[in-house]
Amino acid sequence: MLNRGNRSKAWNGPQNRLAGLVVVSVTVFLLIFILSVGNNDQKPSSLPELPKEKWHSFKSLVQLSPTLEFRNGTDVIWQIPDSPKAALFLAHGCNGRAAHFWDKSTHCPNCIGLPEERLIALHALARKFAVLTISSAGICWTLGEEIIIVKDIIKWWVKKNKLEKLPLVAMGASSGGYFVSVLATVLKFTSITIMIAEGKFDKMDIKESYPPTLFMHMPKDILRKQKIDEYMEILRNKGVAVAEIECKEFPLSPHLLADRIPGLDLSVSAKLFELFLHKGFIDESGYMKNDGRRTRWKEAVRESKIIFTDKHLAHYIQEELNLAFAYHEMTSLHSDRMFIWFESHMR
């Protein structure tokens, strides 16, 4: 019995090894095949993070109904929800205005509510953040006297609305990101977010008391990403909490522009998608081939005789095309993660 058992094991050993080699070979072949297919595709193998919110996603939770005031030579626009838990200052980028964060209404007749800006404000209000926006004096923010002016406006606003006991946070995009990075040295924030900018950390003496800093950036901008990596290390070495969120490209679809832009109906959105595909502005998967600013889409729309019912629609579409290409644009796509960052440092 013992010898028979040994003979059985002696026979099964090579058989098991052979079976094992077959399984390994098949697995390796499949892995090589999958990788080779993936290498032929220029897009990331992971599915893109498509925009979830539509322009009216927050309609049941909050309405934009801001207060407008002119102070220290500039527009100051804000809205405070019931029982606010924090206060948020939003700094626009170059060519931006405070009015870009708010829809046109009787409260703010000159507001134009750009798609991404308005969604950031809506996110904030829905999460019980009081929202303050201020217009820069010029096309872009400056880092001298304007820092002091804005600091004074924020302190006035906080006191006026009895928000002194609430955490104060800030988000700045592009030029506004540089501005917020410097403003945080003269005004106490519990945390800040710097969007599509690396900040001015090479020009400042960073203390350990500098607020926790979140960088939201688009890695397609390689030089900016390199700077952000460098500055994150500088901040870490100073004992400052840091994190980053990478915002990547996503494809257009026939309904995407209608989903994101107030006043743009689905039929126009679908016509624009077909036009962009026909003109070669997007590839067969819907990805922008170039930044919206470098794409002659407005000329193509004029030639196609597609009619916009609102003169501002071109600005709205431009922003969404820039965002889809994901090189340099304001974005609301990761707002939930940004507010989790703010909230995690409010304790």
Beta strands, then each sheet from edge to edge (+ up, - down):
strand 1: 67-71
strand 2: 74-79
strand 3: 86-91
strand 4: 129-134
strand 5: 168-173
strand 6: 191-195
strand 7: 213-217
strand 8: 242-246
sheet 1: 1+ 2- 4+ 3+ 5+ 6+ 7+ 8+
end
